[in-house]
């Protein structure tokens, strides 16, 4: 006797199949709608890196910056004075809101100054506001070579959250920083929580500023560039990523964590993602 299928049965069968497919393929660990900017550096040519979100915050190269191999497909190599700038869009400010930033990088030097910036959107004039993810330099002998998440919060020196040990060993490392304005700022190394600090007393501070968002350095300050370093898969989010989400990004790559699909026989990812709302 043939089994009859009503519309409800077919509908739920399709839904279950989609859920099972998503679980087995590990798609969308992070909601793409929470991404403010995503730069994969997979173009391999040109003088700018595309932002793959609908915000279109493409980042221009300030020489010397070169295309190179990254942790996942392509990446960027930084020389003295070179950096990448995504401009001063209000979208890149965090105001009084929560946020997260992530990046892969490889670096084997110790900066001559206070730090070498990986990601920066900060105004260092008093009162200080904004955020920086960086590697500490020689001017701080107790922390040189360590990863640092700096948050202005209108404090005289800003609020510093250091990693536990140097990270400038010439190997690829994943760094992530999160800020819960009613809780703590946290720093993750290679997908694992490394340090945290309570910032709830400063939750009313507005971190907006008119400085550009930069990758691999800071405009006009050559000593803060990632000299002879490389970077890959940089992103800014408007939420506090969980440790599980950060681990997923570190292990599988930012593109797959956001839901991109493999589109070629060699399993590389296209820069036009099928499952993210691309501009």
C-alpha positions in Angstrom: 0.0 0.0 0.0 1.4 3.3 -1.0 2.0 5.9 1.7 0.4 9.3 1.3 2.4 12.4 2.0 0.5 15.6 2.9 2.0 19.1 2.6 2.9 19.3 6.3 4.9 16.1 6.2 6.8 17.2 3.1 7.5 20.6 4.7 8.9 19.2 7.9 10.9 16.6 6.1 12.7 19.3 4.1 13.3 21.4 7.2 14.9 18.4 9.0 17.0 17.7 6.0 18.3 21.3 5.9 19.1 21.2 9.6 21.0 17.9 9.4 22.9 19.2 6.4 23.9 22.4 8.3 25.0 20.3 11.3 27.1 17.9 9.3 28.8 20.6 7.2 29.3 23.0 10.1 27.9 26.1 8.4 27.1 29.4 10.0 28.7 29.2 13.4 28.5 33.0 13.4 25.5 34.9 12.1 26.8 36.9 9.0 24.4 39.7 9.9 26.6 40.5 13.0 29.7 41.2 10.8 30.5 44.9 10.3 33.5 44.2 8.1 35.1 41.0 6.7 38.4 41.1 4.8 39.7 37.7 3.6 42.6 39.1 1.4 42.0 36.4 -1.3 42.0 38.7 -4.3 45.7 38.1 -5.1 45.9 41.4 -7.1 45.0 45.0 -7.0 45.6 47.8 -4.4 42.6 47.2 -2.2 41.0 44.4 -0.1 37.2 43.9 -0.5 34.9 43.9 2.5 32.6 41.0 1.9 29.7 42.3 3.9 26.9 44.5 2.5 28.6 47.5 4.2 31.2 47.7 1.3 34.0 48.9 3.6 36.8 48.1 1.1 40.3 48.7 2.5 42.9 50.6 0.4 46.6 49.7 0.4 49.1 52.3 1.6 52.4 51.2 0.2 54.3 49.0 0.7 51.8 46.1 1.0 52.0 42.9 -1.0 49.8 39.9 -1.7 51.1 36.7 -0.2 50.0 33.3 1.0 47.8 33.5 4.1 46.7 31.1 6.7 43.6 30.3 4.5 44.3 31.0 0.8 45.6 34.5 0.2 47.0 37.0 2.7 48.9 40.3 3.0 52.5 41.0 3.7 53.4 44.3 5.4 56.7 46.2 5.1 57.9 49.2 6.9 55.3 52.0 6.7 52.7 49.9 4.8 49.2 49.4 6.1 45.6 48.9 4.9 42.9 51.6 5.5 39.1 51.0 5.5 38.2 54.7 6.2 36.2 56.5 8.8 32.7 55.1 8.3 30.6 55.5 11.4 29.9 51.7 11.1 33.5 51.1 12.3 32.9 53.0 15.5 31.6 51.0 18.5 30.1 53.8 20.6 28.7 52.3 23.9 28.1 48.9 22.2 29.6 45.4 22.5 31.9 44.3 19.8 34.5 41.7 18.7 37.5 41.7 16.3 39.5 38.8 14.9 42.6 38.3 12.8 45.3 35.9 11.8 48.9 37.1 11.8 52.5 36.0 11.6 55.3 38.1 13.0 58.8 37.5 14.2 60.0 40.9 15.4 59.5 43.1 18.4 58.2 46.6 17.6 60.6 49.4 18.3 57.9 51.6 19.9 55.0 50.8 22.1 53.3 48.4 19.7 52.7 47.2 16.2 49.0 47.5 15.3 47.1 44.6 13.8 43.7 46.4 13.9 43.3 50.0 15.0 40.4 52.5 15.3 41.7 54.8 18.1 42.1 58.4 19.0 45.0 58.7 21.4 44.4 62.3 22.3 43.0 62.9 25.7 40.4 61.6 26.6 41.4 58.4 24.8 38.7 56.5 22.9 38.7 53.5 20.5 40.2 50.1 20.2 43.5 48.5 19.1 44.6 44.9 18.7 48.4 44.8 18.6 51.7 43.3 19.6 53.6 45.1 22.4 56.9 46.7 21.7 60.3 47.3 23.3 59.2 50.4 25.2 57.4 48.1 27.6 60.1 45.6 28.6 57.8 43.6 30.9 55.3 42.9 28.1 57.2 43.1 24.8 56.2 40.6 22.2 52.9 39.9 24.0 49.5 40.4 22.3 47.5 43.4 23.6 43.9 44.4 23.4 43.8 48.2 24.1 40.5 49.9 24.8 40.4 53.7 25.4 37.4 54.2 27.7 38.5 57.8 28.4 41.3 56.6 30.6 44.6 58.4 30.7 46.6 55.5 29.4 43.7 53.5 28.1 42.8 50.1 29.4 45.4 47.4 28.6 44.7 43.6 28.4 47.8 41.6 27.7 48.2 38.0 26.8 50.3 35.8 29.0 53.3 35.3 26.8 55.0 36.6 23.6 53.3 35.8 20.3 56.0 37.1 17.9 57.5 33.6 17.1 57.1 33.8 13.3 54.2 31.3 13.3 50.6 31.9 12.3 48.4 32.8 15.3 44.8 33.7 15.6 43.9 36.6 17.9 40.4 37.6 18.9 39.2 40.3 21.3 35.7 40.8 22.6 34.2 43.7 24.7 31.1 43.2 26.8 30.4 46.8 28.0 28.5 45.6 31.0 31.0 42.9 31.8 34.6 42.2 30.6 37.0 42.6 27.8 38.6 39.3 26.7 41.6 38.3 24.7 41.8 34.9 22.9 44.8 33.2 21.4 44.4 30.4 18.8 40.8 29.9 19.8 41.3 29.8 23.6 40.6 32.4 26.2 43.9 33.8 27.5 43.0 36.9 29.6 40.1 39.1 30.7 39.4 42.3 32.6 36.3 43.8 34.1 35.3 47.0 32.3 31.7 47.4 33.6 32.7 50.6 35.4 33.2 52.3 32.0 30.1 51.1 30.2 28.8 54.6 29.6 31.9 55.8 27.8 31.3 56.5 24.1 34.2 55.1 22.0 33.4 56.8 18.8 36.2 58.7 17.1 37.2 60.2 13.7 40.4 58.1 13.2 40.5 55.7 10.3 40.1 51.9 10.7 43.5 50.4 9.8 45.0 47.0 9.4 48.7 46.3 9.9 49.6 49.7 11.2 48.4 53.2 12.0 48.3 56.2 9.7 51.2 58.5 10.0 53.1 56.4 12.6 55.5 54.1 10.8 56.9 52.7 14.0 53.6 51.1 14.7 53.4 49.1 11.5 53.7 45.3 11.3 57.2 45.4 9.7 57.9 42.1 7.8 54.7 40.6 9.1 51.7 39.0 7.4 48.0 39.0 8.1 44.9 37.1 7.0 41.1 37.0 7.6 40.4 40.2 9.6 36.9 40.9 10.8 34.9 43.3 13.1 31.6 42.2 14.7 28.9 44.1 16.5 28.4 41.3 19.1 30.4 39.5 21.8 31.6 36.3 20.1 31.6 33.2 22.3 34.6 31.1 22.9 33.0 28.3 20.8 32.4 30.7 17.9 36.0 32.0 18.1 37.3 28.4 18.2 35.3 27.6 15.1 36.7 30.6 13.3 40.3 29.7 14.3 39.9 26.1 13.4 37.9 26.3 10.2 38.5 29.8 8.9 36.4 32.9 9.0 34.6 32.2 5.7 33.3 28.8 6.7 32.3 30.0 10.1 30.2 32.6 8.5 28.5 30.2 6.1 30.5 30.4 2.9 30.6 27.2 0.7 33.3 25.5 -1.2 32.8 26.2 -4.9 35.7 24.6 -6.7 37.3 21.2 -6.9 40.3 22.2 -4.8 38.0 23.3 -2.0 38.9 27.0 -2.2 36.3 29.6 -1.3 35.0 32.1 -3.7 35.0 35.8 -2.6 31.4 36.0 -3.5 29.8 33.9 -0.8 26.6 32.1 -1.5 25.1 32.1 2.0 26.0 35.7 3.1 24.1 38.7 2.0 26.7 40.2 -0.3 26.4 43.7 -1.7 
